[in-house]
């Protein structure tokens, strides 16, 4: 790391790998084996955990991002993007070898496909990071259920830090007791609808929501064109999607998470946090990668577009 490890309090600590997103958008049809498709547009954007860190920074938050970088060109490009966005570099680890993290995203009408590669790196210990930065929120962009994550969740609770965790196509299921344990320890879990179904094995989205809401203190489910759902303490809130003309959905979930955390830090109600998340996620789809992430004034101007319907109750007894 680039500092001496002394206490450096911040609002948000984001922990996760960068990705260099190579985005081909405007594809007329899916790419099939043996075929070739020409895209209408191409962009190179910094992605992975860079996206929520950058999006929170644009929203005016004091954010620290912990990530690993190497001697490769992808690391250099993402580091340059981090500097342009004014991200705190104190929790970066620099290695004397390549640390390549690359995703090729292919966006076509109604869907996308992605291919990724990542050089292995020993994860940074989370508990020392929490003690050093004392964040109000720890943001983990991927579901983790290892012993290190359990220790971090327990340490966060002692420090008064909220843990917000995404899913990101994790192969985990609730059949694993370790997964259930982690979900019971974190404060907010934000899978999308497909991830919730895979995680629970439920017959449909409503059953998946009910099961997960019985495990997690606050559940937030991203539902694409159907908006988003949040459940806390048996109370359910639904916010409809915001109409946009999408270009690429890469990074939209991470920007959604940034909007949600932004609202949590302001002490807003859960429906208002959900509305901010939906607006941020929708806006992100209007440009390739994370390029269209909103700034605070842009979010404030667009928030009236998202309106939460009346409060509902949900049965969380289903396990």
FENCOR-V596633 format. One record per residue. N is the residue number from 0. RES is the residue in one small letter. NEAR is the number of other ideal C-beta (glycine too) atoms within 8 Angstrom. Layout:
N/RES/NEAR, N/RES/NEAR
//
This chain:
0/x/7, 1/x/7, 2/x/7, 3/x/3, 4/x/6, 5/x/6, 6/x/7, 7/x/9, 8/x/6, 9/x/13, 10/x/9, 11/x/17, 12/x/17, 13/x/14, 14/x/13, 15/x/10, 16/x/10, 17/x/15, 18/x/13, 19/x/14, 20/x/15, 21/x/10, 22/x/14, 23/x/12, 24/x/13, 25/x/10, 26/x/13, 27/x/6, 28/x/6, 29/x/9, 30/x/9, 31/x/5, 32/x/3, 33/x/3, 34/x/6, 35/x/4, 36/x/9, 37/x/4, 38/x/10, 39/x/6, 40/x/9, 41/x/9, 42/x/11, 43/x/9, 44/x/13, 45/x/16, 46/x/15, 47/x/14, 48/x/14, 49/x/16, 50/x/16, 51/x/15, 52/x/14, 53/x/15, 54/x/17, 55/x/15, 56/x/12, 57/x/11, 58/x/13, 59/x/6, 60/x/11, 61/x/7, 62/x/14, 63/x/14, 64/x/15, 65/x/12, 66/x/13, 67/x/12, 68/x/12, 69/x/13, 70/x/8, 71/x/9, 72/x/5, 73/x/11, 74/x/14, 75/x/8, 76/x/11, 77/x/13, 78/x/10, 79/x/8, 80/x/12, 81/x/15, 82/x/9, 83/x/6, 84/x/9, 85/x/5, 86/x/11, 87/x/9, 88/x/8, 89/x/9, 90/x/15, 91/x/14, 92/x/10, 93/x/8, 94/x/10, 95/x/5, 96/x/6, 97/x/8, 98/x/13, 99/x/12, 100/x/14, 101/x/11, 102/x/14, 103/x/9, 104/x/14, 105/x/12, 106/x/14, 107/x/11, 108/x/4, 109/x/3, 110/x/6, 111/x/10, 112/x/8, 113/x/9, 114/x/6, 115/x/9, 116/x/7, 117/x/9, 118/x/9, 119/x/4, 120/x/8, 121/x/4, 122/x/6, 123/x/10, 124/x/7, 125/x/14, 126/x/10, 127/x/8, 128/x/13, 129/x/16, 130/x/10, 131/x/10, 132/x/13, 133/x/10, 134/x/13, 135/x/9, 136/x/14, 137/x/15, 138/x/14, 139/x/13, 140/x/13, 141/x/10, 142/x/14, 143/x/9, 144/x/11, 145/x/7, 146/x/5, 147/x/11, 148/x/12, 149/x/13, 150/x/10, 151/x/13, 152/x/12, 153/x/9, 154/x/12, 155/x/12, 156/x/9, 157/x/6, 158/x/9, 159/x/5, 160/x/13, 161/x/10, 162/x/14, 163/x/16, 164/x/14, 165/x/14, 166/x/14, 167/x/9, 168/x/5, 169/x/9, 170/x/4, 171/x/9, 172/x/10, 173/x/11, 174/x/5, 175/x/9, 176/x/5, 177/x/9, 178/x/14, 179/x/10, 180/x/10, 181/x/15, 182/x/11, 183/x/8, 184/x/10, 185/x/13, 186/x/7, 187/x/15, 188/x/13, 189/x/14, 190/x/13, 191/x/11, 192/x/13, 193/x/6, 194/x/12, 195/x/16, 196/x/12, 197/x/8, 198/x/16, 199/x/12, 200/x/8, 201/x/10, 202/x/3, 203/x/7, 204/x/11, 205/x/6, 206/x/11, 207/x/15, 208/x/15, 209/x/12, 210/x/13, 211/x/16, 212/x/13, 213/x/9, 214/x/10, 215/x/11, 216/x/6, 217/x/11, 218/x/13, 219/x/13, 220/x/16, 221/x/12, 222/x/12, 223/x/7, 224/x/5, 225/x/7, 226/x/10, 227/x/14, 228/x/13, 229/x/15, 230/x/13, 231/x/9, 232/x/3, 233/x/10, 234/x/11, 235/x/13, 236/x/13, 237/x/10, 238/x/15, 239/x/10, 240/x/10, 241/x/11, 242/x/4, 243/x/8, 244/x/4, 245/x/7, 246/x/12, 247/x/14, 248/x/9, 249/x/16, 250/x/14, 251/x/11, 252/x/12, 253/x/16, 254/x/18, 255/x/16, 256/x/15, 257/x/15, 258/x/19, 259/x/16, 260/x/15, 261/x/14, 262/x/14, 263/x/13, 264/x/11, 265/x/6, 266/x/4, 267/x/9, 268/x/5, 269/x/11, 270/x/11, 271/x/10, 272/x/14, 273/x/16, 274/x/14, 275/x/16, 276/x/15, 277/x/17, 278/x/16, 279/x/17, 280/x/15, 281/x/13, 282/x/15, 283/x/18, 284/x/13, 285/x/10, 286/x/10, 287/x/13, 288/x/16, 289/x/17, 290/x/8, 291/x/10, 292/x/14, 293/x/16, 294/x/8, 295/x/9, 296/x/6, 297/x/9, 298/x/15, 299/x/7, 300/x/6, 301/x/12, 302/x/10, 303/x/5, 304/x/7, 305/x/13, 306/x/8, 307/x/10, 308/x/6, 309/x/3, 310/x/7, 311/x/8, 312/x/7, 313/x/11, 314/x/7, 315/x/9, 316/x/5, 317/x/8, 318/x/5
//
